[in-house]
Amino acid sequence: MKKINYKKSISAILSVIVIITFFGTQFAYATPIRLIQKNIASEGGPADVSFTTTPHPGNTVVVAVTLYTVTENPFDPGDVTDNQGNTYRLAKTQTSPGGDDQGAIFYASDIKASGTYTVSYVGGGSISIYEYEGISKNNPLDKISSGNGSSNNANSGNITTNIANELYFGVAWSIISGDTWAANNGFVLENTVTDNDTHERHAVADKVGPAQTTSADFSIGVSSSWLALVATFKPEDTENPTSKVEISQPIIIKGNGTIDIR
């Protein structure tokens, strides 16, 4: 019979308690999705924007773009790049009711990053960038929806998720200069561009929440033509199989300060 003196190590006791509590399996929980940093730029020509600090390698960068003259500058995969060599995928696009203005969501997962990190869009417009940790590195995009209309609320249309703790990322545009944006349905307003003579107005909101039916909904303040989009991103897996520990022998915790493993 082997004896383990656990009085000298509190961490050893806690480890055993965790293992016993989970019936012989030790779980490693992933980092929850969290916004690390963001930035925004609005330019008439090719749009570039940099993060204030270097993103953490392995994180996800989500990009929102809105622009005018969609007939001259339609969105295509590859329109968003960075100076690190990461690949940005096009999640969703949406045009305005008149068809002249457009919004899009791009993303790059499991990024490489060192030094100054600059994201570029080939056309003019407003571009904002967001670094998140805790998003799945493999096939992170889950649900997408978009819509357009004319009213005082921009709404993406509903999406229904089945995975808890996803990131919900919403983008909107309106034709009115100087509009007052607010985010609804539990979203947090992250960035806005409200005064731009070339129609590149822009609002972004996000949230992390349980599985649900919801939409990205923005109050504009006045009746206006608008477009809105939403995309959801899955969290990292909550169990890491490589950290799994199995106990095949009975354990007896005795009052004299030892654990008997038989």
C-alpha positions in Angstrom: 0.0 0.0 0.0 1.3 3.5 -1.0 0.9 6.4 1.4 0.9 10.1 0.4 1.4 12.8 3.0 -0.8 15.6 1.8 -0.4 17.9 4.8 2.7 19.4 3.2 1.0 20.4 0.0 -2.4 22.2 -0.1 -2.3 22.3 -3.9 -2.0 18.5 -3.9 -5.1 18.2 -1.7 -7.1 20.5 -4.0 -6.0 18.5 -7.0 -7.2 15.3 -5.5 -10.5 16.9 -4.5 -11.0 18.2 -8.0 -10.3 14.7 -9.5 -12.6 13.0 -7.0 -15.4 15.6 -7.6 -15.3 15.0 -11.4 -15.3 11.2 -11.0 -11.7 10.7 -12.1 -11.5 13.3 -14.9 -9.7 16.6 -14.6 -11.2 19.4 -16.8 -9.3 22.3 -18.2 -11.6 25.3 -19.0 -10.8 27.6 -21.8 -10.5 31.4 -21.5 -13.9 33.1 -21.9 -14.4 35.3 -24.9 -13.2 38.9 -24.0 -12.5 42.1 -26.0 -8.9 43.0 -25.6 -8.6 46.2 -27.7 -10.1 48.1 -30.5 -9.5 51.0 -32.9 -11.3 52.8 -35.7 -10.4 54.9 -38.8 -12.5 56.8 -41.4 -10.9 57.7 -44.7 -11.9 58.6 -48.2 -9.1 56.5 -49.7 -7.7 53.1 -48.8 -8.4 52.7 -45.1 -5.7 51.6 -42.6 -6.0 51.2 -38.8 -3.5 49.9 -36.2 -3.9 48.5 -32.8 -2.3 50.4 -29.9 -0.5 47.4 -28.7 0.6 44.1 -30.4 -2.2 41.6 -30.3 -1.6 38.2 -28.6 -0.7 35.4 -31.1 -3.6 32.9 -31.4 -6.3 35.5 -30.7 -9.0 36.5 -33.2 -9.3 39.9 -35.0 -12.8 40.9 -36.2 -13.1 43.8 -38.7 -16.1 46.0 -39.5 -16.2 48.0 -42.8 -18.8 50.4 -44.2 -18.4 52.4 -47.4 -20.1 54.3 -50.1 -20.3 53.6 -53.9 -20.8 49.8 -53.6 -20.9 49.5 -57.4 -17.3 50.7 -57.6 -16.0 48.8 -54.6 -18.0 45.6 -53.9 -16.6 43.5 -51.0 -14.6 40.4 -51.9 -12.6 37.9 -49.9 -9.1 39.2 -49.7 -10.2 42.9 -49.5 -9.0 43.1 -45.9 -5.4 42.3 -45.1 -2.8 43.1 -42.5 0.9 43.5 -42.3 1.4 40.2 -40.5 0.3 37.8 -43.3 -3.0 36.7 -41.6 -5.9 35.6 -43.8 -9.2 37.4 -43.3 -12.5 35.7 -44.2 -15.6 37.5 -45.3 -18.4 36.6 -42.8 -21.3 38.7 -44.2 -22.1 41.7 -46.4 -25.2 43.8 -46.8 -26.2 46.7 -49.0 -28.3 49.7 -48.1 -31.9 50.0 -49.4 -30.7 52.2 -52.3 -27.8 49.8 -53.1 -25.1 52.5 -52.9 -23.8 51.8 -49.5 -22.5 48.6 -48.0 -21.3 47.0 -44.8 -19.3 43.9 -44.1 -17.8 41.8 -41.3 -14.4 40.1 -41.8 -12.4 38.0 -39.3 -9.0 36.3 -38.9 -8.6 33.5 -36.4 -5.5 32.1 -34.6 -3.5 35.2 -35.7 0.2 35.7 -36.0 1.3 39.0 -34.5 4.5 40.9 -33.7 5.4 44.6 -33.6 2.9 47.1 -35.0 -0.3 45.4 -36.2 -2.0 47.3 -39.1 -5.2 46.2 -40.8 -6.0 47.6 -44.3 -9.1 47.7 -46.6 -8.5 48.1 -50.3 -11.2 50.7 -50.8 -12.2 53.9 -48.9 -14.6 53.9 -46.0 -14.8 53.4 -42.3 -13.0 50.5 -40.8 -12.8 49.3 -37.2 -10.8 46.4 -35.7 -11.3 44.3 -32.6 -9.0 41.8 -30.9 -10.8 39.0 -28.9 -9.4 36.2 -26.8 -11.2 33.0 -26.2 -12.7 32.5 -29.7 -12.4 29.0 -31.3 -9.3 28.8 -33.5 -11.0 26.3 -35.9 -14.1 27.3 -37.9 -15.1 30.0 -35.3 -18.0 31.5 -37.4 -21.4 30.2 -36.3 -24.5 32.3 -37.3 -24.9 35.3 -39.6 -27.8 37.6 -40.6 -28.4 41.0 -42.1 -31.1 43.4 -43.3 -31.8 46.9 -44.5 -34.7 49.3 -44.3 -35.8 52.8 -43.4 -36.8 53.7 -39.9 -35.3 54.8 -36.6 -34.0 51.3 -35.7 -31.4 49.4 -37.7 -31.9 45.6 -37.2 -29.9 42.7 -38.5 -32.7 40.2 -38.4 -32.8 37.3 -35.9 -30.2 34.5 -35.4 -30.6 31.5 -33.2 -27.6 30.0 -31.5 -27.2 26.6 -29.7 -23.8 27.2 -28.1 -23.4 29.1 -24.8 -21.0 32.0 -24.4 -20.6 32.9 -28.1 -19.6 36.4 -29.2 -22.4 38.3 -30.9 -20.9 41.0 -33.2 -23.1 43.6 -34.8 -22.4 46.3 -37.4 -24.8 49.1 -38.7 -24.8 52.1 -41.1 -27.3 54.9 -41.7 -27.5 57.7 -44.2 -28.1 60.5 -41.7 -25.0 62.6 -40.7 -24.8 63.3 -37.0 -27.1 60.5 -36.0 -27.2 59.4 -32.3 -26.5 55.6 -32.0 -27.5 53.3 -29.2 -27.3 49.5 -29.0 -30.2 47.3 -27.8 -30.8 43.7 -26.9 -28.0 43.6 -24.4 -25.3 44.7 -26.9 -22.6 47.1 -25.9 -21.8 50.0 -28.3 -18.1 49.8 -29.1 -17.5 52.4 -31.9 -19.3 55.0 -34.0 -18.6 57.3 -36.9 -21.5 59.8 -37.2 -20.2 62.7 -39.3 -18.9 61.7 -42.7 -19.8 63.5 -46.0 -19.1 60.3 -48.0 -21.7 58.2 -46.3 -19.1 56.0 -44.5 -21.1 56.2 -41.2 -20.5 53.3 -38.9 -21.6 51.7 -35.6 -20.4 48.5 -33.9 -21.8 46.7 -30.9 -21.1 43.3 -29.3 -21.9 41.0 -26.4 -21.1 37.5 -25.1 -24.1 35.5 -23.9 -25.9 32.2 -23.6 -27.5 30.4 -26.5 -30.5 32.5 -27.6 -32.5 34.0 -30.4 -31.5 37.6 -30.8 -30.5 40.4 -33.3 -28.1 43.3 -33.6 -30.5 46.2 -33.0 -29.4 49.8 -33.1 -31.4 53.0 -32.3 -30.5 55.7 -34.8 -32.4 58.6 -33.2 -34.2 59.7 -36.4 -35.8 57.9 -39.3 -33.2 57.0 -41.8 -32.1 54.5 -44.5 -30.0 51.8 -42.8 -28.3 48.5 -43.0 -27.3 46.1 -40.2 -25.4 42.8 -39.9 -24.7 40.3 -37.1 -22.2 37.4 -36.9 -21.6 35.1 -34.0 -18.4 33.4 -33.1 -17.9 30.1 -31.1 -15.9 29.9 -27.9 -12.9 27.6 -27.5 -13.7 24.1 -26.4 -14.3 23.8 -22.6 -12.5 20.4 -22.2 -8.9 19.8 -23.1 -8.5 16.0 -23.6 -4.8 16.2 -23.1 -5.3 17.2 -19.5 -7.6 14.3 -18.7 -6.5 12.3 -15.6 -8.0 8.9 -14.8 -7.9 7.1 -11.4 -8.3 3.4 -11.7 -7.6 2.5 -8.0 -9.8 3.1 -5.0 -8.9 6.1 -2.8 -9.3 6.3 0.9 -8.7 9.6 2.7 -7.7 8.8 6.3 -7.8 11.0 9.4 -4.1 10.6 10.2 -3.0 12.8 7.2 -2.5 10.2 4.6 -4.3 9.1 1.4 -4.3 5.3 0.8 -4.3 4.3 -2.9 -5.1 0.6 -3.1 
